[in-house]
Amino acid sequence: MEILLIRHGLPIRIESDGPVDPPLAPEGHAQAAALARWLRATPPDVVVSSTMSRAIDTARHLTDAFAIEGRRDADLCEFDRGANVYIPLEQLGPDDPHMVRLIEDWFGPAGAARRAVFQQRVVTALGRFVTAPDVADAARCAVVCHGGVVNAVLASVLGTD
């Protein structure tokens, strides 16, 4: 089975007093449409996404293009699920207060336990998906998720933190 780990398209920036779940920006929809065109020669048999809007919006371009039903799994959500700010990494500079806090909270030593729990959740979800009886025979699976999810899966495969 070939597994395509796909980061969602560019979402909009949202800052709020409560949890945010941004949809794709117009550029993100264009990116997702380009992905569907690129995959036309070898489309996925199955598409699963996280339950966050930016991943659902991206996956919808694939499911619509290939007339397949998409699946969703909350365990493929990003580590920032429930945050009250979403600023695309593409818009953050190294000195931006949001980037500094992200690095300190997540990537610093204090975040090690949270990273381990996150990685276990993600890897377990991916394993559950690809071994499901109705998916196990698929030749190509598209997993539409988030940068942190892709990193967690790759770190697990490579045996790194």
Accessible surface in RSA format (square Angstrom, percent):
REM  Atomic radii and reference values for relative SASA: ProtOr
REM  Chains: A
REM  Algorithm: Lee & Richards
REM  Probe-radius: 1.40
REM  Slices: 20
REM RES _ NUM      All-atoms   Total-Side   Main-Chain    Non-polar    All polar
REM                ABS   REL    ABS   REL    ABS   REL    ABS   REL    ABS   REL
RES MET A   1   100.61  52.1  21.41  14.2  79.20 188.6  25.22  21.4  75.39  99.9
RES GLU A   2    86.09  49.4  78.25  59.2   7.84  18.7  36.82  71.2  49.26  40.2
RES ILE A   3    65.46  37.2  40.48  30.2  24.97  60.2  40.48  29.2  24.97  67.8
RES LEU A   4    29.20  16.3  26.12  18.7   3.09   7.8  29.20  20.5   0.00   0.0
RES LEU A   5    50.03  27.9  21.56  15.4  28.47  71.6  21.56  15.1  28.47  76.6
RES ILE A   6    20.62  11.7  17.62  13.1   3.00   7.2  20.62  14.8   0.00   0.0
RES ARG A   7    81.65  34.3  64.50  32.9  17.15  40.8  40.74  55.7  40.91  24.8
RES HIS A   8     7.11   3.9   3.33   2.3   3.78   9.7   0.00   0.0   7.11   8.3
RES GLY A   9     6.22   7.7   0.00   N/A   6.22   7.7   5.81  15.9   0.42   0.9
RES LEU A  10    23.25  12.9  22.53  16.1   0.72   1.8  22.71  16.0   0.53   1.4
RES PRO A  11     0.90   0.7   0.00   0.0   0.90   3.3   0.00   0.0   0.90   5.6
RES ILE A  12    65.25  37.1  61.34  45.7   3.91   9.4  65.25  47.0   0.00   0.0
RES ARG A  13   110.54  46.4  87.14  44.4  23.40  55.7  35.90  49.1  74.64  45.2
RES ILE A  14    44.70  25.4  40.74  30.4   3.96   9.5  44.70  32.2   0.00   0.0
RES GLU A  15    95.46  54.8  63.22  47.8  32.24  76.8  24.75  47.9  70.71  57.7
RES SER A  16    53.87  45.5  32.86  43.9  21.00  48.4  20.73  44.1  33.14  46.4
RES ASP A  17   153.03 107.2 121.19 120.6  31.84  75.3  41.16  96.9 111.87 111.6
RES GLY A  18    25.36  31.3   0.00   N/A  25.36  31.3  23.18  63.6   2.17   4.9
RES PRO A  19   110.61  80.6  86.07  78.5  24.54  89.2  86.34  71.3  24.26 150.8
RES VAL A  20    16.23  10.7   5.24   4.7  10.99  26.5   9.86   8.6   6.37  17.3
RES ASP A  21    65.18  45.7  49.20  49.0  15.99  37.8  28.36  66.8  36.82  36.7
RES PRO A  22     0.16   0.1   0.16   0.1   0.00   0.0   0.16   0.1   0.00   0.0
RES PRO A  23    57.06  41.6  57.06  52.0   0.00   0.0  57.06  47.1   0.00   0.0
RES LEU A  24     9.14   5.1   0.00   0.0   9.14  23.0   0.00   0.0   9.14  24.6
RES ALA A  25    12.93  11.9  12.89  19.9   0.04   0.1  12.93  18.2   0.00   0.0
RES PRO A  26   114.64  83.6 104.35  95.1  10.29  37.4 109.39  90.3   5.25  32.6
RES GLU A  27   100.44  57.7  92.29  69.8   8.15  19.4  37.80  73.1  62.64  51.1
RES GLY A  28     0.00   0.0   0.00   N/A   0.00   0.0   0.00   0.0   0.00   0.0
RES HIS A  29    72.68  39.7  71.93  50.0   0.75   1.9  53.19  54.8  19.50  22.7
RES ALA A  30    61.46  56.5  49.85  76.9  11.62  26.4  57.55  81.0   3.91  10.4
RES GLN A  31    79.90  44.7  69.82  51.0  10.08  24.0  39.23  83.5  40.67  30.8
RES ALA A  32     1.82   1.7   0.02   0.0   1.80   4.1   1.80   2.5   0.02   0.1
RES ALA A  33    29.89  27.5  27.26  42.1   2.63   6.0  29.02  40.9   0.87   2.3
RES ALA A  34    42.48  39.1  38.17  58.9   4.31   9.8  39.00  54.9   3.48   9.2
RES LEU A  35    34.58  19.3  29.33  21.0   5.25  13.2  33.90  23.8   0.69   1.8
RES ALA A  36     9.32   8.6   7.85  12.1   1.47   3.3   8.23  11.6   1.09   2.9
RES ARG A  37   133.75  56.2 122.84  62.6  10.91  26.0  51.63  70.6  82.12  49.8
RES TRP A  38   187.19  75.1 163.86  79.3  23.33  54.8 142.56  76.0  44.62  72.4
RES LEU A  39     2.06   1.1   2.03   1.5   0.03   0.1   2.06   1.4   0.00   0.0
RES ARG A  40   153.59  64.5 142.25  72.5  11.33  27.0  61.11  83.5  92.47  56.0
RES ALA A  41    95.70  88.0  58.78  90.7  36.92  84.0  70.76  99.6  24.95  66.1
RES THR A  42    76.45  54.4  71.80  72.8   4.65  11.1  65.20  87.6  11.25  17.0
RES PRO A  43    55.63  40.5  47.73  43.5   7.90  28.7  47.73  39.4   7.90  49.1
RES PRO A  44     4.84   3.5   0.00   0.0   4.84  17.6   0.00   0.0   4.84  30.1
RES ASP A  45    70.86  49.6  52.01  51.8  18.85  44.6  19.51  45.9  51.35  51.2
RES VAL A  46    13.34   8.8  11.88  10.8   1.46   3.5  13.34  11.6   0.00   0.0
RES VAL A  47     0.30   0.2   0.30   0.3   0.00   0.0   0.30   0.3   0.00   0.0
RES VAL A  48     2.70   1.8   2.70   2.4   0.00   0.0   2.70   2.3   0.00   0.0
RES SER A  49     1.77   1.5   1.77   2.4   0.00   0.0   0.12   0.3   1.65   2.3
RES SER A  50     0.00   0.0   0.00   0.0   0.00   0.0   0.00   0.0   0.00   0.0
RES THR A  51    56.60  40.3  42.47  43.1  14.13  33.7  32.35  43.4  24.25  36.7
RES MET A  52    10.27   5.3   9.96   6.6   0.31   0.7  10.27   8.7   0.00   0.0
RES SER A  53    31.95  27.0  30.45  40.6   1.50   3.4   6.81  14.5  25.13  35.2
RES ARG A  54     2.78   1.2   2.78   1.4   0.00   0.0   0.00   0.0   2.78   1.7
RES ALA A  55     0.00   0.0   0.00   0.0   0.00   0.0   0.00   0.0   0.00   0.0
RES ILE A  56    24.82  14.1  23.92  17.8   0.90   2.2  24.25  17.5   0.56   1.5
RES ASP A  57    19.20  13.5  17.91  17.8   1.30   3.1   1.21   2.8  18.00  17.9
RES THR A  58     2.19   1.6   2.07   2.1   0.11   0.3   2.07   2.8   0.11   0.2
RES ALA A  59     7.29   6.7   7.29  11.2   0.00   0.0   7.29  10.3   0.00   0.0
RES ARG A  60   109.76  46.1 106.85  54.5   2.90   6.9  45.15  61.7  64.61  39.2
RES HIS A  61    48.12  26.3  41.06  28.5   7.07  18.1  30.80  31.7  17.32  20.2
RES LEU A  62     0.05   0.0   0.05   0.0   0.00   0.0   0.05   0.0   0.00   0.0
RES THR A  63    18.17  12.9  15.55  15.8   2.61   6.2   7.55  10.1  10.62  16.0
RES ASP A  64   105.51  73.9  79.30  78.9  26.22  62.0  32.03  75.4  73.48  73.3
RES ALA A  65    58.83  54.1  18.48  28.5  40.35  91.8  31.28  44.1  27.55  73.0
RES PHE A  66    36.15  18.1  16.38  10.1  19.77  51.4  22.81  13.8  13.33  38.2
RES ALA A  67    95.32  87.6  60.10  92.7  35.22  80.1  71.53 100.7  23.79  63.0
RES ILE A  68    45.79  26.1  32.11  23.9  13.67  33.0  39.15  28.2   6.64  18.0
RES GLU A  69   155.22  89.1 133.45 101.0  21.77  51.8  55.68 107.7  99.54  81.3
RES GLY A  70    33.83  41.7   0.00   N/A  33.83  41.7  11.93  32.7  21.90  49.0
RES ARG A  71    84.64  35.5  76.81  39.2   7.83  18.6  36.40  49.8  48.23  29.2
RES ARG A  72   140.19  58.9 107.19  54.6  33.00  78.6  26.28  35.9 113.91  69.0
RES ASP A  73    25.97  18.2  21.62  21.5   4.35  10.3  11.00  25.9  14.98  14.9
RES ALA A  74    46.06  42.3  41.65  64.3   4.41  10.0  41.65  58.6   4.41  11.7
RES ASP A  75    44.80  31.4  44.62  44.4   0.18   0.4   1.33   3.1  43.47  43.4
RES LEU A  76     1.15   0.6   1.15   0.8   0.00   0.0   1.15   0.8   0.00   0.0
RES CYS A  77     0.28   0.2   0.28   0.3   0.00   0.0   0.00   0.0   0.28   0.3
RES GLU A  78    16.60   9.5  15.99  12.1   0.61   1.4   3.89   7.5  12.71  10.4
RES PHE A  79    53.58  26.8  26.25  16.3  27.33  71.1  29.67  18.0  23.91  68.4
RES ASP A  80    37.88  26.5  27.92  27.8   9.95  23.5  22.93  54.0  14.94  14.9
RES ARG A  81   115.04  48.3  91.61  46.7  23.43  55.8  40.96  56.0  74.09  44.9
RES GLY A  82    46.69  57.6   0.00   N/A  46.69  57.6  24.85  68.2  21.84  48.9
RES ALA A  83    36.83  33.9  24.88  38.4  11.95  27.2  35.97  50.7   0.86   2.3
RES ASN A  84    71.24  49.1  68.29  66.0   2.95   7.1   7.07  17.0  64.17  62.0
RES VAL A  85    36.66  24.1  28.14  25.5   8.52  20.5  28.14  24.4   8.52  23.1
RES TYR A  86    19.85   9.3  18.29  10.4   1.56   4.1  14.70  11.0   5.15   6.3
RES ILE A  87    12.42   7.1   1.75   1.3  10.67  25.7   1.75   1.3  10.67  29.0
RES PRO A  88     0.00   0.0   0.00   0.0   0.00   0.0   0.00   0.0   0.00   0.0
RES LEU A  89    95.31  53.1  86.78  62.1   8.53  21.4  87.08  61.2   8.23  22.1
RES GLU A  90   110.64  63.5  69.48  52.6  41.17  98.0  63.77 123.3  46.87  38.3
RES GLN A  91    88.03  49.2  59.16  43.2  28.88  68.8  34.31  73.0  53.72  40.7
RES LEU A  92    24.92  13.9   6.53   4.7  18.39  46.2   7.57   5.3  17.36  46.7
RES GLY A  93    31.27  38.6   0.00   N/A  31.27  38.6  25.69  70.5   5.58  12.5
RES PRO A  94   114.29  83.3 100.66  91.8  13.63  49.6 105.07  86.7   9.23  57.4
RES ASP A  95   127.03  89.0 108.97 108.5  18.06  42.7  37.56  88.4  89.47  89.2
RES ASP A  96    36.47  25.5  27.72  27.6   8.76  20.7   9.62  22.6  26.85  26.8
RES PRO A  97    95.19  69.4  87.62  79.9   7.57  27.5  92.84  76.7   2.35  14.6
RES HIS A  98    45.39  24.8  40.22  28.0   5.17  13.2  25.43  26.2  19.96  23.2
RES MET A  99    33.33  17.3  33.33  22.1   0.00   0.0  28.07  23.9   5.26   7.0
RES VAL A 100    60.24  39.6  58.71  53.1   1.54   3.7  60.14  52.3   0.10   0.3
RES ARG A 101   119.16  50.0 118.40  60.4   0.75   1.8  45.73  62.5  73.43  44.5
RES LEU A 102    43.23  24.1  38.12  27.3   5.11  12.8  42.67  30.0   0.56   1.5
RES ILE A 103    85.39  48.6  85.39  63.6   0.00   0.0  85.39  61.5   0.00   0.0
RES GLU A 104   109.76  63.0  96.46  73.0  13.30  31.7  40.99  79.3  68.77  56.1
RES ASP A 105    72.97  51.1  69.54  69.2   3.43   8.1  22.85  53.8  50.12  50.0
RES TRP A 106    26.08  10.5  26.08  12.6   0.00   0.0  18.82  10.0   7.26  11.8
RES PHE A 107   107.12  53.6  85.85  53.2  21.27  55.3  86.41  52.4  20.71  59.3
RES GLY A 108    13.73  16.9   0.00   N/A  13.73  16.9  13.73  37.7   0.00   0.0
RES PRO A 109   131.99  96.2 111.53 101.7  20.46  74.4 119.88  99.0  12.11  75.2
RES ALA A 110    84.04  77.3  55.59  85.8  28.46  64.7  68.53  96.5  15.51  41.1
RES GLY A 111     0.00   0.0   0.00   N/A   0.00   0.0   0.00   0.0   0.00   0.0
RES ALA A 112    46.30  42.6  42.09  65.0   4.21   9.6  42.37  59.7   3.93  10.4
RES ALA A 113    73.80  67.9  62.96  97.2  10.83  24.6  70.99 100.0   2.80   7.4
RES ARG A 114   112.70  47.3 107.35  54.7   5.34  12.7  67.07  91.7  45.63  27.7
RES ARG A 115    39.75  16.7  37.97  19.4   1.78   4.2  22.28  30.4  17.47  10.6
RES ALA A 116    60.24  55.4  50.02  77.2  10.22  23.3  55.14  77.6   5.11  13.5
RES VAL A 117   107.20  70.5 103.10  93.3   4.10   9.9 106.26  92.3   0.94   2.5
RES PHE A 118    12.92   6.5  10.81   6.7   2.11   5.5  12.71   7.7   0.21   0.6
RES GLN A 119    44.23  24.7  44.23  32.3   0.00   0.0  10.45  22.2  33.78  25.6
RES GLN A 120   117.08  65.5 114.55  83.7   2.52   6.0  46.45  98.9  70.63  53.6
RES ARG A 121    55.26  23.2  45.70  23.3   9.57  22.8  37.33  51.0  17.94  10.9
RES VAL A 122     0.00   0.0   0.00   0.0   0.00   0.0   0.00   0.0   0.00   0.0
RES VAL A 123    52.00  34.2  49.59  44.9   2.41   5.8  49.61  43.1   2.39   6.5
RES THR A 124    65.20  46.4  56.29  57.1   8.90  21.2  58.07  78.0   7.13  10.8
RES ALA A 125     0.08   0.1   0.00   0.0   0.08   0.2   0.00   0.0   0.08   0.2
RES LEU A 126    19.08  10.6  19.06  13.6   0.01   0.0  19.08  13.4   0.00   0.0
RES GLY A 127    31.05  38.3   0.00   N/A  31.05  38.3  29.94  82.2   1.12   2.5
RES ARG A 128   116.00  48.7 103.89  53.0  12.11  28.8  76.14 104.1  39.86  24.2
RES PHE A 129    15.81   7.9   9.97   6.2   5.83  15.2  15.79   9.6   0.01   0.0
RES VAL A 130    26.64  17.5  22.85  20.7   3.79   9.1  22.85  19.9   3.79  10.3
RES THR A 131    97.25  69.2  79.12  80.2  18.12  43.2  65.10  87.4  32.15  48.6
RES ALA A 132    24.93  22.9  19.86  30.6   5.08  11.5  24.93  35.1   0.00   0.0
RES PRO A 133   128.25  93.5 105.05  95.8  23.21  84.4 112.91  93.2  15.34  95.3
RES ASP A 134   101.48  71.1  68.04  67.7  33.44  79.1  50.27 118.3  51.21  51.1
RES VAL A 135     0.01   0.0   0.00   0.0   0.01   0.0   0.01   0.0   0.00   0.0
RES ALA A 136    51.68  47.5  32.59  50.3  19.09  43.4  33.04  46.5  18.64  49.4
RES ASP A 137   141.99  99.5 110.34 109.8  31.65  74.8  41.45  97.6 100.54 100.3
RES ALA A 138    17.39  16.0   2.94   4.5  14.46  32.9  11.35  16.0   6.04  16.0
RES ALA A 139    72.66  66.8  59.05  91.1  13.60  30.9  66.22  93.3   6.44  17.0
RES ARG A 140    32.18  13.5  32.18  16.4   0.00   0.0  12.36  16.9  19.82  12.0
RES CYS A 141     0.00   0.0   0.00   0.0   0.00   0.0   0.00   0.0   0.00   0.0
RES ALA A 142     0.00   0.0   0.00   0.0   0.00   0.0   0.00   0.0   0.00   0.0
RES VAL A 143     0.56   0.4   0.56   0.5   0.00   0.0   0.56   0.5   0.00   0.0
RES VAL A 144     0.00   0.0   0.00   0.0   0.00   0.0   0.00   0.0   0.00   0.0
RES CYS A 145     0.00   0.0   0.00   0.0   0.00   0.0   0.00   0.0   0.00   0.0
RES HIS A 146     0.23   0.1   0.23   0.2   0.00   0.0   0.23   0.2   0.00   0.0
RES GLY A 147    21.71  26.8   0.00   N/A  21.71  26.8  20.06  55.1   1.65   3.7
RES GLY A 148    10.07  12.4   0.00   N/A  10.07  12.4   5.29  14.5   4.78  10.7
RES VAL A 149     0.50   0.3   0.50   0.4   0.00   0.0   0.50   0.4   0.00   0.0
RES VAL A 150    25.94  17.1  25.94  23.5   0.00   0.0  25.94  22.5   0.00   0.0
RES ASN A 151    93.77  64.7  89.20  86.2   4.57  11.0  25.31  60.9  68.46  66.2
RES ALA A 152     9.20   8.5   3.01   4.6   6.19  14.1   8.76  12.3   0.44   1.2
RES VAL A 153    11.05   7.3  11.03  10.0   0.02   0.1  11.03   9.6   0.02   0.1
RES LEU A 154    83.76  46.6  83.76  59.9   0.00   0.0  83.76  58.8   0.00   0.0
RES ALA A 155    14.80  13.6  12.16  18.8   2.65   6.0  14.06  19.8   0.75   2.0
RES SER A 156    48.03  40.6  26.11  34.8  21.92  50.5   8.39  17.9  39.64  55.5
RES VAL A 157   115.03  75.7  81.97  74.2  33.06  79.7  89.52  77.8  25.51  69.2
RES LEU A 158   129.16  71.9 100.91  72.2  28.24  71.0 105.40  74.0  23.76  63.9
RES GLY A 159    69.07  85.2   0.00   N/A  69.07  85.2  35.65  97.8  33.42  74.8
RES THR A 160    79.87  56.8  64.66  65.6  15.21  36.2  64.39  86.5  15.48  23.4
RES ASP A 161   137.43  96.3  80.81  80.4  56.62 133.9  55.04 129.5  82.39  82.2
END  Absolute sums over single chains surface
CHAIN  1 A     8456.7       6655.0       1801.7       5175.9       3280.8
END  Absolute sums over all chains
TOTAL          8456.7       6655.0       1801.7       5175.9       3280.8
